[in-house]
Amino acid sequence: RPPVNDGDKAFAEVKKLFKPLGLEWLDRLGFANNYVLVMRHDRALSLKISKISDLFKIKPNIRMAMEPEFGERPLDGLGALQRRYGLRRMIPVVIDNDKSVIYQALLDGKVEVAEGFSTEGRIEDFGLMVLEDDLEFFPVYEPSPLVRAEAFARYPQLSDVLQKLAGLIDTYSMRQMNREVELEGQDYQAVAQAFLINNNLMDKPVKFHKSEELIIAADLLNELGRSISKALRAVRKTFPGRRVRVIQMADPLQSIISGKARLGILSAESFFNLTDDLLPVPNDAVEAIGVINTRMAHIVTHQENGISSLKAIKKLGVGAKNGASDRAAKMILTSLGLMEQITLVYNENFAQQVKTLINKKLDGIFCMVPPGHEQLTVMMNQGIFKLISFNEWQQGNHLIRFPFFRLARIPANTYEQQPEMIETISSQMVLAGPTPVTDIVGSRGPATVISTGVQPLSDPVVIQLRETLSSSEKLDPALPSANILRSQTQPISSSINPSKIESFVNFLIILAIFFFFYLFLVDDKVFSKGKQEL
């Protein structure tokens, strides 16, 4: 029998087939656990892919991650999918029964597409895009209670009780509950009970043990499918069984200092404070643990305003106050002497700030984000904006004053209508935690007042987090890092005063240099004198 992708038709058919067997299907619960193909949201946006038919845009090959069973299924597996959609270049490069391996490959960019099920918690957790099955290839899998007819005769109230669940659990709710159990380690009974209470189907909660929640603070422009997912995977692996939650806010740094968040995703500029002094002062209340990604400065203007440099801008949107973009913009403008010339405009809603630029109430928007950032890609896809190069940083002492800003280029064609590379600066995006009080007072002097409720990380936890982040890039040496990391990476230096033997050898070498130089001068004079006599 061929697969059926019409849920109503499939349900009516199975009810008819099972009734002679003394089995009854009650109304469906409301969600479908179908096969789906998922992509990283930023990757799908950059290629303008929203449905399975669009996958032909990926070249040269469509790299895919999947379970072995999907490759073996004759009716709704890989082979049948390729034939129905004409996708001959779909190549499985990661095949594993472990779902975490499949999603890790997708998030790390080893594949473009992954096979999954529509109720998997990782889809919601990592902000993945579910591609529309526009040819309705995959069959539907909609659960419903299956009950023996004799059970209804024995328990007449059973039907009414089960019918209360009909249509109650949608796909989003099922994903959330799967995420809480599979990824956060919560007790499945507690999760199910919470759902029933929230839907007024239960009023006497049974107490279950709940693990302590660990909060990660992130910037409003951090992306689920990139920086946040990388931090989540590392923290969950380091703290198995703990409930881990990410809260996006304007100022994640302050949440770490106050103790509201145990960890945070910060940019390099968050580790320093601007003062009246020439050089920024390190913020010793936080320390870097490991590299997550790199942010680059993006200066976006309207194509019609004729602006081609930062100096021509009068009003500059920088997102949320004290966010990564705001901090970076203030440092850059201060170093360039443009702080008095340019007015900074704040708005936590990026889409609203884009509308302000369209209405020409802003001259530009400054974003400190990774290249190919999802919201920036959506903005640039409108075809009315342009990126301007930031060449001013290469002149003067800016690189010395702010050593954590490094020269960089945004690759050509990262965004729509961007055929050339864009000169800019970059800074590391890192996972950070609070500095132990002993380190603040003892080795690095006084620092920002830190809450007594802050829980610093132990050295073994810091090391495991750094290793779990799996980044080949080391922390920028300009950043204040955890003490255990500094002691591990500190090079073994020779003694300032060399030994007597080394000193004697050095003396002989220097003496030989002077001797040969003297001979050269003598020979040159003899040669010149002989030439004159001739």
BELFEN-V394704 format. One record per backbone hydrogen bond with DSSP energy under -1.0 kcal/mol. NH is the residue of the N-H (numbers start at 1). CO is the residue of the C=O. Records with the same first field share a line. If there is no record, write none. Layout:
NH = CO + CO
//
This chain:
10 = 6
11 = 7
12 = 8
13 = 9
14 = 10
15 = 11
16 = 12
17 = 13
18 = 14
19 = 15
21 = 18
22 = 19
23 = 18
24 = 147
26 = 145
29 = 143
33 = 141
36 = 116
38 = 114
39 = 129
44 = 40
45 = 41
46 = 42
47 = 43
49 = 44
52 = 132
54 = 51
55 = 52
57 = 54
58 = 55
62 = 89
63 = 61
64 = 91
65 = 113
66 = 94
73 = 69
78 = 70
81 = 77
82 = 78
83 = 79
84 = 80
85 = 81
86 = 82
87 = 82
90 = 87
91 = 62
93 = 64
94 = 64
96 = 66
102 = 98
103 = 99
104 = 100
105 = 101
106 = 102
107 = 103
108 = 104
109 = 106
110 = 105
111 = 105
112 = 63
113 = 63
114 = 38
115 = 65
116 = 36
118 = 34
120 = 117
123 = 120
125 = 121
126 = 122
128 = 123
129 = 39
131 = 37
132 = 50
134 = 132
136 = 133
140 = 4
147 = 24
149 = 22
153 = 149
154 = 150
155 = 151
158 = 155
161 = 157
162 = 158
163 = 159
165 = 162
166 = 163
167 = 28
168 = 165
169 = 29
174 = 170
175 = 171
176 = 172
177 = 173
178 = 174
179 = 175
180 = 176
181 = 177
182 = 178
183 = 179
184 = 179
186 = 180
191 = 187
192 = 188
193 = 189
194 = 190
195 = 191
196 = 192
197 = 193
198 = 194
199 = 195
200 = 197
201 = 196
214 = 243
216 = 245
217 = 263
218 = 247
222 = 219
228 = 223
229 = 224
230 = 226
231 = 227
232 = 228
233 = 229
234 = 230
235 = 231
236 = 232
237 = 233
238 = 234
239 = 235
242 = 239
245 = 214
247 = 216
249 = 218
256 = 252
257 = 253
258 = 254
260 = 255
261 = 255
262 = 215
263 = 215
264 = 432
265 = 217
266 = 430
268 = 428
270 = 267
271 = 268
272 = 269
273 = 281
281 = 273
283 = 271
284 = 282
286 = 283
287 = 433
288 = 480
289 = 431
290 = 431
292 = 429
293 = 429
295 = 427
296 = 369
297 = 425
298 = 367
300 = 365
301 = 386
303 = 384
305 = 302
312 = 309
313 = 310
316 = 343
317 = 364
318 = 345
323 = 320
327 = 323
328 = 324
329 = 325
330 = 326
331 = 327
332 = 328
333 = 329
334 = 330
335 = 331
336 = 332
338 = 333
342 = 338
343 = 314
345 = 316
347 = 319
353 = 349
354 = 350
355 = 351
356 = 352
357 = 353
358 = 354
359 = 355
360 = 357
361 = 356
363 = 315
364 = 315
365 = 300
366 = 317
367 = 298
369 = 296
373 = 370
377 = 373
378 = 374
379 = 375
380 = 376
381 = 377
382 = 379
383 = 380
386 = 301
388 = 299
390 = 423
394 = 391
395 = 392
401 = 397
402 = 398
405 = 402
406 = 426
408 = 424
410 = 422
413 = 418
414 = 411
418 = 415
422 = 410
424 = 408
426 = 406
427 = 295
429 = 293
430 = 266
431 = 290
432 = 264
433 = 287
435 = 285
440 = 436
441 = 437
442 = 438
443 = 439
444 = 439
451 = 257
454 = 451
462 = 458
463 = 459
464 = 460
465 = 461
466 = 462
467 = 463
468 = 464
469 = 465
479 = 476
482 = 288
486 = 482
487 = 483
488 = 484
489 = 485
490 = 486
503 = 499
504 = 500
505 = 501
506 = 502
507 = 503
508 = 504
509 = 505
510 = 506
511 = 507
512 = 508
513 = 509
514 = 510
515 = 511
516 = 512
517 = 513
518 = 514
519 = 515
520 = 516
521 = 517
522 = 518
523 = 519
524 = 520
525 = 521
526 = 522
527 = 523
528 = 524
529 = 525
530 = 526
531 = 527
532 = 528
533 = 529
534 = 530
//
